[in-house]
Amino acid sequence: MGKLDPPARKQPSPPAWKNPSPVVGNPVPVLNRATGLSAALADDICTEVCEGPIRTGARAALREEVGRHAVSDIGEAVVHRLRRGGVEHMRVGEAIAVLGAASAPETIAAVLHQDPAAVHRVIAQLTVTGLVEAGRFRHREVARCVLRGMRVDARRQLHHRAAAALYDLEAPAATVAEHLVRSGETRHPWAPAILRAAADEALALDEIDRAVQCLEFAYRTAVAPSERAEIAAVLASIEWRVNPSTATRNFARLHAAVRAGTLSTPALHAAVRYLLWHGRMDDARTAWLLLERDSRPDHADGGAQDRDELTFLRSWIAYTYPELPLRQPIPSRPAPVLAAGSTDATSSVHLLAANLLTAIASDAGREATVPMAHQLLSRHRLDSATVEALTTALEGLIYADKLEVATAWCDALLAESVARSSPTWQAIFAGLRAEIALRQGRLDDAADYAVQALNQVPAGNLGTVVGRPLWCYVRALTAAGRYTEAQAQLDREVPLSLFDSRLALPYLHARGHLALATERVEDALLDFQLCGSLMRRWNMDLPALVPWRNDVASGYLAAGDLLRARGFAERHLVRLGDARRHGTGAVSLRLIAATVDPSDRVALLRQAETIARRSDDRLELATVLADLGRTHELLGEVDRSRSLRRSALRLAVHCGAEPLSRRLSGDQSDSAAPVRTTEALDIGSLSAAEHRVAEMAAKGLRNREIAEELEITTSTVEQHLTRVYRKLKVRRRTELRFMLSTKC
């Protein structure tokens, strides 16, 4: 093999066992304990440092000492021996260290541009000396020492050659990509494709750091703007799993690609979801228009799966962000009609999810939604493309009152999110788990899961999704009697875009119940009625989603208006069709019972008890039993009343419902201490979002101008102004301007 000029390198320090002491005794046992590598190194060193009659004993001592010594020192000794063997040995050793597990004589020859026969000869010599075994160094530390001894540019050049050689030999993409990344640069036209393939393999194994490394290098080496945009979209998708921030360069790249119109249809799907997540309504609308353009017959070149995904995305946006207008409907495949308990094995995940959303929005009932939810959850794996579909399936089970089944599936998905190191997924499924626990009356569990969801990623990066764990936490704290803590959570900054989404509805529900618990009935009724107005406006008047009529009935009952309270509770039952259809029917019956004579209450409360037991809502069951005990007490049935109240008290204590527990035990102290009375409301009571809207309105800006300035919808501006007027007790903008000028 022709000699190659070796690069200059730093000489390593000599091993600690360079000058051994003479050994007294029989050297034979020492020879038996020495390994082949140790013996070879001892012979080599002894040639340099041992002379005279003690040469044999010194060699034996060195063998023993080398055999006991640290592997790192052995690595340095191997480098020393390779250098003594000449340029050929050193270059082959460097190639072996660079190639690692892919080391083979033919590959080494290709990397060094040398004759394979000459490489075979050098490897044979290294094998005889014990340095190499099966074409590799016997210790990993040896390879590390060799690499550390190389010049950086020489090492990168070898990695560059190794990538090309392995690509020609059709090595796995991950192996080739590793050498491309370590080379630091590449001029190979096939490099971006190999790097993206390796990233896909890494993502399949949830090796996120390796995938990001490959994609970042692919982005730098890609030339076409469309290719760079696609890579940026994948990088943004990976970042979204870990920390969905808008402050990263990959989100900025994705944002620029949307505006430039260089993204493909699959990348646009993801872009729409991420932009909506962060409330970028205008940009999301732009991305959606591009999808509409590509969905036309003269542009559409995808198969049925692409059409199904577009159909689901449209349904999901209309359901989750009803303030975002979607003009052009996307043609879809006819949905298969599923009988109860039947399944369609040919349905894609997105077609099933679209059908499920249609069933939920039309209030089709559990007979239609539960089979499709089971099919989605049992047949499709969690990933970035299916997380919304699987979330929809869980919501279908929740709204169908299948809480135990939903718990099992949600726990499985939450555990998978933890195992796959995806904090964003953990936040999503922990929020859903909090909602399930809340509907079951498990207040402590609901609070714990809500906190878990809020702590997975920085609160500012949760986007509109912050609404679910936040309202669950506030509702759980309110039911537990922790009103000051609940108000502190409501004072948190939330994105204005929350009020463009469906998650504004339970947020208003939770805020209203806190106001009701702290004797601010007018504020509670305002939130409940605003919630109902939005649900009707968005064609989302679903009793299982937010029972706003029951909420309004509770407010009027607290205000002493029994006629209106009964009317709203009865309207909720009309919407249900049958009180036994959903657990909220028990609440309606209990509220109606509170408006009639004690002699007529028992039958209504017994029906409510049956429904509450079947729906597994422990807190509602405790409340019904408490009312039933009070009713029997009014009827003079003391023993029966005492038994029911004891049962209610046990349940209330188990749920952690402190106000109900105090009422049942006869302790009424601080049971409804107001956090902030209506008379005390002032400028300081406004949230940051409400204050911004109020200031702009006071300056004379119209609602549409405020919406454009803050990048929110007109509906959100109207909601904030309604709340501001109520808090500050003003009726027009001139009064608002006066309030801000005198109290700010």
N, C-alpha and C positions, 0 to 999 in steps of 0.2 A: 504494500500500500504506500503510495507516494506521501511524503511528509508534508504536513500542513504547518504553517507558522503558527505556533500557539500564541494566544493572547497573553499579554503580561498579567500576572496575578500576584497577589500578596502571598508571601510565604507564611505557612501556619507555624504557630509556636510548637516546639517539640513536645511530645507526650511526657507525662510525669514520670513514666517508667523508662526514660531514655538511658539513665545510668544505673543499672541494677547492681545490687550487692551480691557477692559470691554466695553460693548455696553450699551448705555442708550436709552431706548425706547422700543417699542413693537417689539418682535422678530418674529412675525408671517410673515410679508412680506419678511423678510430675508429667512425664511424657504421655502417659495414658490419659491424664485429665485434660491435656491441651487439645483444643479443636484444630481442624485443618487450617482455618484462617489464622488462629493464634500462632500456630507453628510456623506458617509462612511469614508472618510479620516478625516473629522472633528471629528466624533465620536471616531475614533481610537486615534487621537492625544489628544483629550480631556480626554480620559481615563488616559493618562500619566501625563498631566500637569495641569488639572483643579480639584479643590477640593472645598468643602464648598458650601455656598449658591449661589455663582455666577456660578455654574457649568452649568446651563441651558443657561444663557446668553452667556457664553463663547463659548458653543457649537454652538449657532446660529451665533455668530460673525465669528467663524472659517469657518462655511459653506459658509458665504458670501465671506470671504476673499479667500478661496480656489476656489470658483466659478469664481473670477475675476483674479486669478493668472495665470502666464505664464504656458504654457503646459509643458515646460521643468521641471519646479519645480514640477508639478503634477507627471511627470514621475519618478522623484526621490522619491516622496512620495509613489508611487505605489511600487517601489522596496523595500522601507522601510516596507510597509505593508506585502509584500510577505515574507520577512524575518521573520516577527513576526508570520506569519502563520505556520512556521515550514519548514522542509526540503521538505515535499511533495509539499507544495504550491510553494516553490521556484523552484524546479526542473520542475514542470509543467509549471510555468511561463517562465522559460528559454526555454523549448521546444516550447511553443507558439511563443516566440520571434524569435527563429531560423526558424521555419516552415513558419511563415508569413501567406500568403494567403492560403497555403496548410494545415493550421492547422485544425485538426479534432481529436476527442478523440481516434479513432482507430490508427491514424498515430502517435499521441503522445505516446500511449501505446507501439507501435512498436519501436519508437525511444528510449524510456526509459527502454524498456524490462520489462514492468510492466503489471499488470492485467488491462484490459480495464475497468472493473467495478470500480476499485479504481480510475482510471483517471477520469471517468465520475463523481464520487462523488466529487473530488477536483474541477473540472471545475464548477460543480453546486454551490459549496460554493463560488468560485470566482465570479460567475455570480450574486449571491445574494448580495454580497458586492458592486457590481457596477464596479469592476475592469475589468471584461471580459464581452463581449457581442457577442453572436453567435460564441463562441469559439475563439475570438480574442480580443486583447486589444482595448479599445475604442479609444485610441490615438496612432498614429504612433510613437510619441516621447517616449511613454512608452516602446515600444519594443526596441528602440535604447538605452534607459537608461539601460534596463535589459542586453542587449548585451555588453554594455560598462562595466558593473559591473562584467562580467564573466572573468575568466582567459582565455587567448588565446588558450591554449591547450584544455581546456574543451569546448570552443565554437567550435573549429575545430572538435573535436570528435563528438559533437552533429550534426554538418553538415554532417559528414561522415555517421553517423547512419541514418540521414534524407534521404540522397541520396539512401541508400540501401532500406529503408522502402518505399520510393516513387517509386523506380524502381519495387519493388515487387507488388505495387498497380497499376502498369502500368500508372503512371503519365506522362505528356508530357515530351519529351526529354529536352526541355529548362529548366523546373523546376528542373529535376534531375541534369542537368549539372550545374546549378547555385550552388547547394549544393556541388557538386564535386569540383568545382573551389574554393569555400570558405573553403573547408576542407583542401586544400593545398596538400593533398596526397590521394592516393587511391590504394587499392589492388584488386579492383573488376575487373574481366576479361572483363566485358561488358562495362567498363568505356570509352575506346577510341571510341567505336561505338556510344555511347550515346553523347559524346562530339562532334563528327563529325556531327551527326544528328542535334544537337542544333546549331552548327555553320552554317549548311545549312539553317536552319530556320532563323537565324539572317541575313545571307546574302540576303535571299529573301526579308527581310524587310529593307535592307541596313543599318543594325546595325553593322557597320564594327568593332568597338572596341570590342563589345561582341563576335563577331565571332572569332577575333584574340585571345581573351582571352581563349576561349574554345579550339581552335586549338593548341595554345602553350601548354596548359595543356595536351591535347591529345598526343602531340609529346613527352612530358616527360614521359607519362605513357605507350606509345606503346613500344612493345618489338621487333617485327619483323622488320628487316631493310626495307623491301618493304613497310610496313605500315608507317614507319617514313618518307620514301621518298615521299609517296603519300601526307602525311600531309604537308610536307615541300613545295610540289608543290602548294598546295592550298594556303598556307600562302604567297608564292611568288606571286601568282595570285592576292591576296588581296592587297599586298604591291604595286604591279604594278598599281593598280587603283589609289592609293593615291600618291605614289612617286616612280617611277620605277628606283631605285638605284641598283647598283651592290655592294654597300658597306654594305649590310645588311647580317645578318647571314642566313636568309632564302634563299637568292639568292645563298650564298655559299653552303648551304645544297642541293639546287636544282642542282647546278653545279656538286657537288660531286656525287649526285645520277645519273646524266646523264653519268658520266664517269664510274660509277660502274654498270650501266645497270640495275638498280633496279626499274625504273619507269614503270608504266603501259602505255598503248597506249594513253588514254586521257591526262595523265600528260605529256607525250612526245610531244603532240600537242602544249600545252602551252609552254613547255620548248623551243621548236624550235623557236616560235615567240619571246619569251623574249630574247633569245640569239642573234637572228638576230637584234632585236631592239638595242642592245648594241654593235653590230658589232663583236660578238664572232663567226666568220665564221667557224673556225675549230670545235668548240664545237657544233655549230648548225649542221654541217655536220655529226658529230658523232651521234647526236640525230636522225637525219634523217635516217641514216643507220639502226638504231635500229627500226625505224618505217617501213622501207622497209623489214627488217627481219620479223617483226610481220605481215606484209601484205601478206606474201606468203601463198599459200593455206594450207600448212601443219602447219602453225602457226595461221592463222586468225581464230578467234572464235567470232568476232563481227558481228553485223547485218549490214543491208544496211546503217544505219545511220553512223556507223563507216567508212564504205567504202566511203560514200559521203564526210565525213570530211577529209579523207586522200586525196581524189581527189581534193577538194578545196585547201587544204594546199599546195599541189604540184603546182597547177596552180598559187596560190598566190605568192609562193616563186619565181617561174619562172618569174612572172610578176613584182614583187617588187624588187627582188634581183637577177637580171639575171647573175651576176658573180658567183653565187653559183651553181656549177654543180650538177644536179640531174640525176643520171644515170638510175635507174630502174623505168620505168613507173608503176604506180599503176592502176590495173584494176578497172574500175568503172561501175556503172549502165549506160545503154544508156540514154542519155539526152532526155527528152521529147521535141518534136518539137512544139513550141508555135506559133500559128498564131498571127498576129497583134491584140493586144487588148485582147487576150485570156489568161487564167491562168490555172495552174495545182495545184489543192488544195493538192495533195499528195506529192508534191516536198518538200524536206527538205531545210532548209536554206542554207546548204553548197552545195547541188547539184545545187540549183538556182544560188548561187554565182559563182560556177565553170562554169556554162553555160554562165553567164554574162561576166566573165573574157575572156572566149573563144570568145564571140561576140565582146568584146572591142578589143582584140588583133588582130582579123581578120578584123577589121574595117568594121563590118557588117552593121553599120548605125543605126540611131535612131529607125527605125521600129523594129529592133530586140532587142535593148538594153533597151529602155524605158519601155516596158511592164514588163520585168523581174525586172528592178529596182523598179518599183512601187510595184510589188508583194513582193519583199524582204522587203521593208520599211513598208508596210502596215500590214504585217502578222507576223512579228518577232520582239521580244522585245530585247532591248539593254542589253547585259551582256558581261562578259569577253570572252565568246565563240563566240559571234556574232559580235563583234565590227569591225573586219576586213571585214566581209561580208557586213555589213551596210555601211562601208566606201566605199567599192567597188560599191555599189548601187548608192551612191551619186556621185562618180566619173563617173559612167555611164551616169547619168543625166547631169553632167557638160560637158562632152565631146560631148554629143548629143546636146549641146546648149540649153538645157531646164533649163535656169538659174533661172527663177522665181520659177519653181517647186522645183528645188534643194534648193533654199533659204528657202522655207517653211519647207521642211523636215529637213534641217540642223539646222534651228532655233529650231525645236521641239526636236531634239536629243541633242542640246547644252543645252537647258533648262532642259531636263531630267538629263543630266550629272551634272548640277549644283545642282538640287534638290536631287540627290542621292550621293552628296559629293564625286565625283570622278574627281579630278583634271587632271588626265591623259586623261580621256575621254574628258574633257573640252578642253585640249590642242589640241587633235586630231580634234575635230569638229570646234573649233575656227579657226584652220589652214585651214580647208576646207571652212569655211565661208569667210575667207580672200581671198581665191582663187576665189570664186564666185563673191565677190565684185570687185575684180581686173578685172575679165573678163567683168564685167558690166561697167567698167570705173568709179567706185565709189572709188576714191583714198583714201579719208579720212576714209571711212568704212574699206577698205582693210587694211590700216595701223593700225587702232584701233583693229581689230580682230587679226591681226598678233601679235601685242604687247600683247594682252590678251593670245594668245597661248604660247608665249615665257615666260610669267610670271607665268604660272600656276604651274610649277614645276621647280626646278633648271635647268638651261640650260644644264649643263653637264649630266643630267639624261634623256634628251629628246631623246638621241640617234640619229639615222638616221632621225627620224621624224622631227627633227629641220629644215630639209631642206625646208619643205613646207612653214611654216610661215616666215622663213628667206628670201626666194626668193620673196615671196609676199610683204614683207616689203621693201626690196631693190627696187623692181620694182615700188611700189607705190611712194616711196621717189624720185626715178629717174624721174618718170613722173611728179611729183610735183615740180621738179627743186631743190630738197634738196640734192645736190650731195655729199656734205661733210658728211652728216648723212648717206647716202646710203653707202659710202665707209667705214665708221666706222662699219657698220653692216657686210660688207664683210670681215673686218679685224677680226671679231670674230672667236674664235677657233671652228672649226667644227670637228666632228669625221672623221677619214680617211675612215671609212667604208661608209660614205655618197656617195663616188664615186664608190662604188660597187652596189649602189641601183639606182632605176629609178629616185629618187628625185635629183640625180646629174644633170639631164637634165634641169629642170627649173632653177636650181641654176646657171648653165652655161649661160642659156638664160638671167637671170637677170644681171649677171656680165657683159655679153657682151653688154647689152643695156646701162648700166652705162658707160662703156668705150666709146660707140658710142656717148652718150650724152655729154661726156667731151672731144670729139675730139681725141680719141685714137682709130682710125679706125682699125689699124692693130691688136690691142689687141682684139677688138670686133669681127673681122672676125675670129681670132684664136679660140675664145670661141664658136662662132656659128658653125664653121666647125667641131670642136671637138664634139659638141653636136650632129651634124648630123652623124658623124662617129660612135659614140656610139649607136645611134638609129638604124643604119643599122646593126651594129655588133650584137646587141641584138635582131634583128628581131622585132623592136618596132617602125618602121618608120610610125608613125601615125600622120597625119596633125593636128588632134585636140589636141594631147598631147602637143607637142611643135612644132610650125610652123617654124622650123629651116631654111627652104629654104627662107621664107619671111625675116627672120632675116639676112641671108647672102645677100639677095637682098638689104636690107636697108643699109648694110655696103658698098656694091659696089656703091650704089647710092650716099652715102656720099663721097666716094672716087672719084666720077665722072666717074666711069666705067659703062655707061648706058647699054652697050650690055650684060655684065654679070648680071647686076641687073635685066634686063628684063628676061633673061634666067632662073634664079632661081625662079622668081615670076611665070613664066609660068609653071615651073615644079611642083610648089606647086598646081597650078590649075589642072594639070594632075593627081596628086595624089588624089585630091578631087573628080575628075570626073565631078563635076558641081560646079561652084563658089557659087551657092545658097545653097549648102549642108551644109555649115558651115560658121560662122562669119569670119574666117580667109580668106575666099575668097574675102571679101571686101578689106582686106589689100593687097592682090595680085593685084587686079584690080587697086587700088590706086597707087601702086608702078609701075605697067606697064604704067599707064597714065603719070607718071612723066618722062618716057623715050621717049614719042612721042611728036609730034607737038601739040601746044595748040588747034588747030582746031579739032584734033582727041581725045582730052582728055575728052571732056564733056560727051560723051556717056559712056565711061568707068567709069567716076566718078559718073554718075547717077546710074549705076548698083551697084557700091560700096555703094552708099548712101542707096539704097533699102535694100541691104543685111545687112548693119550696123543697120538700123532701126529695122529690123526683129529680129536680134540677141540681141538687147537691150544693145549694147556696146556704151555707151554715148561718151566715149573718142574717139573711132574710128570714130563715126559719126561727132564729132566736127572737127577731122582732115580732114575727107573727105570734109566737107563743107568749111573748110578753103582753101583746094586745089581747090575746085570748084570755090570759090570766086576769088581766084588768077587767075584762068584760064579765067573767064569772064572778069576780069580786063585787061588781056593781049589781049583779043579779042575786047576791047573797050566798053564792056557793063558795064558801071560804076554803074548804078543803081542796076542792078542785082547783081553785085559783092558786093556792099555795103550791100544789104539785106542778102546775104549769109554769109558774114563776121560777121555781127551783130549776126546772129543765132549761128554761130560757137563760137563767143566770149562768149555768154551766157552759152552755154554748157561747154566750157572750164573752165569758172569761177565756174560753178556748180560742175564740177568734181574736181576742185582744181589743174588743170594742168597749173601751173604758166608759164612755158616756152611758151606754145602755146598761153596763154592769152597775154603775152608780145608781141609775134610776130604779133598777130592779132590787138593789139592796137598800133603797130608801135614802141614799146619800145624794142630795141634789146640789152640793156645794161646787161652784165653778163648773157646772155642767154645760153651760153655754156662755161662758164669758166672752164677750165680743173682742176680737182682735183689733178692729178699727171701726168705730161707729160711723154712721152716715154723716153726722154733724161734723165729725173731725176731719172729713176728707178735704184735701187741699191739693195744691200743686205737687207736693211731695208724694201724694198717693198715686200719681201717674207713673206708669212704667216708662222705660226709656223710649220704646217704640211709640207709645201714646204721646209722649212729650214732643217727639220730633214731628209727628203729624199735627199736633195742636199748634206748634210754633208756625208751621208753614200755612196752616189754615188761618191763623191770626194775621199773617202777612197779606192775606187776600187771595192766595192761590186757590184755584178750583180743585175739586177732587181729582179730576183727570190729570191736572198738572202735578199734583202731589204724587199721584201714582207713577207718573213718568219719571219724576225726580228720584223717587225712592226705589224704582224698579219693582213695584208691586202692582196689584190690580186695584181697580176702583172700588171693588167690593171690600177689600181689606181696609182701604181708607175710610169707607163708610162705617165699618165695624169699629175702628179705633175712635172715630169722631163721636159715634153714639156713646161709647164708653166714657170719653172725655166729658161730654155734655152732662152725662149722668153724675160723674164724680164731682165736677165743679159746679153743678146746679146752674148751668146756663142754657139758653135756648137758641142763641144765634152767635154768629162769628164776631159781631161787634162786642158782645159781652165777653167772649173768649179773649179778645185782644185786651180788653180792660183787665181781666183776671190775670193774664200773663204779665202785663206791664206793672201791676201793683204788687204781685206776690212772688215773682221770680227773683 
